[in-house]
């Protein structure tokens, strides 16, 4: 099962926590879909990045978006020739969400050609150490880019050329406190790279260094949620969701943080039907609503 489908399976458990709010979340996500088939971010224009979260959120709630307008929107990006690394990965993920809808011979042929083009464009972002970086020709990989690259290749149905070099480049990102950062030689780890590295290593069948689960659990805030770094004073929903996803991947129990995390997520709920990113954030969007679903899914138990 791909990285995308594992997260989707977890987020699909969120309705048991949302209960009667499930329909409001779905309505919020649908309200962020523009007439051209894209999803808006925090501005009114459609944004491919936010389309990933809008489509995933609706799929998790078993209320998928209409395929035809989404397909028409994705087709405007062609084979991704104008996109940077992040948006190439987003395009691959969005197309993967529509794979079951491509049933005609013409659609299947277009899908095969699209996969080849996107795969070739992604490979242009390989770093010299065998991983991936969002910057072309970079000497070192980042954990985030490696996570996106492996997920994108899975979404494209191709075995990633990243796999042989991933474990080695991730090892170079270990920090002196036993976690992971996005740059080598750092003293302190960060929650997002640590979670990404743990999930990647598990996905590749490689051992995750001892102490990583404990390091992630130590990022739990006393008032609920997880913080982005040891020095970050408040938690955020992105760090919470990805930390919980990594801990679930590692089989680490979260009973001790379950109720505070549920209270934290509830504090970010908006009557609009979505979730805010943190306590100082006044806006709701598709991205943080997806992270709310993912976090709630992992806390269902």
N, C-alpha and C positions, 0 to 999 in steps of 0.2 A: 504494500500500500504506500502511495506517495506521501511526501510531506504535506501536500495540500489536502489530501483526503483524510489524513490522520487528524489534522486540525479541524476539518469540517465535521468529522465524526464526533469529536469532542464538543464542538460548539452546538451540535444538534441536540445535546442533552440540556441546553440552557432553558428551554421552555418549561421543564419541570420545576425550575426556580422562578422563572418569570410568571408562570401561571396566567392570570387574566391580563397581564401586560404584554403577552406575546403578540397579540394582534396589533397593539399600538407600536411595537418595535417594527413589525413588518410594514405597517402603514408609513412610519417615518422613513424607512429605507426606500419604499416606493416613491415617496414624495421627493426624494433626492434624485430620482431618475428624470432626465430631461427628455423632451420630445425626440431628440436625435438619437436616443438609445444609450447615451452616456450618463454618468452620474456626476453630480456636482460635488465639489469639495466645500470649502468655506466661502467660496465665491459662487456666482451663479453659473459660470461656464462648466461644461463637462470636462472631466479630468480623468485620464486613464488610470492614474494611481488610485483614485477613489472608486473607480469602477470595480477594481479587485475586491474591495471590502463590501460594496453594495451587493454585488453578485453573490459573494460568499455568504453574507448575512442572510439574504433571502433564501438561498439554498439550504442553509442550516435550519431555517424556520419552515422549510418545506413549502415555501411560497415563491418558487423561482420566477425571475423576471422573464417577460416575453422574449423569446429567442430572436425573432426577426429584427426588431429595432436594434437590439444589442449587436447582432451580426453586422448590420449596416454601419453602425458606429465603428466597430472594430475594422471593418474593411477600409475605412478612410485612412488607416495607418499603413496600408500596403504590407510590404514585408519588413517594415520597421526601419527602413533606411534612414529616416530622419530622427530616430529615437536614441536617447542615451541608454546606458546599461540598465538603470532602474526601470525605465519604461519599456524596454525590451522584455524584461522579466515579467512586467505587468501584462504586456500584450500576450505573452505565452500563457500566463495564468488565466486571463479572461477567455481566451480561445478554448482552453481546457474545460472551462465551465460549460461550454456549448457543445462539447464533443459528441454527446449523445444525440444532439439535434442534427448533426451532419450525416444524413443517411443516403442522399442521392449519389450516383457515381460522380457527378460533377463536383459536388461538395467534398467528397472523399478525395478526389484528385487535387482539388484546391488545398485541402488540409495537408496532404503529403508535401506539396510544393512549399507551402507556407512553413511547415516544420523545418524543411531543409534550409530555407533562407534564414529563419530566426536562429537556428542552431549555429549557422556559419557566422552570423553577426554577433552572437554571444561569445563565440570563441575568440573574437578580436579583443576581448577584455581579459584574457588570461594574463596573469602576472608571471614574472620570471621565476618565482619559486614554485610554480605548479598549481597555484590556486587562481582566484579571481579577484579583481579590483574594479571599482566603478570608473577608474581612470585608465585609459589605454596605456600600455607600456609600463605600468607600475612595477617596481621591483618586488614588492611584497603584496600578499593577499590581505584582505580583511575578512573577519568572520562573517560579517553581514553579507558581503558580496558572494562569499562561498555558499552561504545558505540560499541566497537568491538564485545562484547559478545552478546548484544541484536541483532545487525545486523547479526551475524553468526547464531544465533538460527532462526531468520526470514528466512535466506537463506536456512537453513536446513528444513524449513517447520514445525518447532516445536515451541511450546509456551515456552519461556525461563523461567527457574526457577529463573532467576535473577529479574523478575519484582517486586515481593512483597518487596524486600529489596532495590531496586534501589533508590527510592526517599529518603529514610533515609540516605543511605551512601553518596548520592550527597549533602544532606544538610550539612553533616560534612565537605564538601570541600568548603563551602562558605568562602570567604575572607572578610577582614574587609573593603575593598573598594567596596563591593557589587557584586563581580564577583565570579569566581571559580578557584581553583588551583587543582593540582594533589595530594597534600598532605594537611592534615588538619592543621589548625592553621596559615596559611600563611596570611601576611598582604595585599599582592597585588595579584590580579588575573592574569591569562594568557589567551590569546585569544583562544587557542585551547581547553583547558578544559572548558572555559566558553561557547564556541559555542557548544561543545559536550554535556554539561549538559543541555543547553537550548533546544537542539533538542531532547534529551532523555526525558526530562520532558514533552515536548509537545507530544511526541510519546506515552507516558504512560498516557496522559490525566490529568497530574498534572499541577498545576499553576506554571508558571515561575516567580520567585521573581521580584518585580518591580525594574526597574533601570537597568536590564541586557542589554536590547537593547541599552539604552543610553551609558552604559559602552562600549559595542562593537563599537558603532559609534564613540566614543571618541578615539578609536585606529586607526581611519582613518588618514593616513599620509597627510601632506599638499601637497605633490607632487603626491598623488594618492596611492592606495593600503592600506592595513592594516598591522600594526606591530604586532609582536608576544607578546609584553608586553609593559606596559607603558614606560619602560626605553629603549626599543629597538630603535635604531636611524633610521633604514631603514625598509621599508615594505618588505614583501615576498609574493609569490603567494599562498602558502599553507594557511597562515593566512587570506589572502584576500578572497580566495574561501570559506573557512569554516565560516568566519565571515558573508559573504554575504548569505550563505546558512542558517545560524542560523537566521539572520535578516529576511529573506524571510519566514522562518518557524514561526517567531513571528509576521509577518505582519507589520514589521517596514519599513517605506519608506526609500529609499536610493537615492532619487533624488538629494540630495545635494552632494553626493559623486560619482554619476554615471560617469560623464565625466572624473574627475581625475583618477578614477579606470580604465576606458577604456584606457586612455593615459598610465597609468602605465603598464597594461597588454600588450599593443602594444610595449612598450619599452623592453619587455622580449621576444618578438617574434624573432625567428631565421629563416634565409633563409633555414635551413634544414627542416623546417616544424613543429618544436616543440617549446616549451617554456622553458625558463630558470627559476630558482627558485627565483632569486633576482638579483639586479644590479651587485653584485660582483661575480656572478656565471657564469662561462664560458661554462658550458655544458647543453645540453638539454636531457631530458629523458621522459619516459612514464608517470611517476608520475606527474611531473609538467605540462606536456601537458594536462593530465586529469584535473588538478586543473585550468588550463587556460580555458578549455571547461566549467567546472562547473561555474567559475566566470563569463565568458561571457554570459552563459545562464541566470544567475540571473540578469545581467545588460541589458538584452534585454527588452526594454520597451519604 
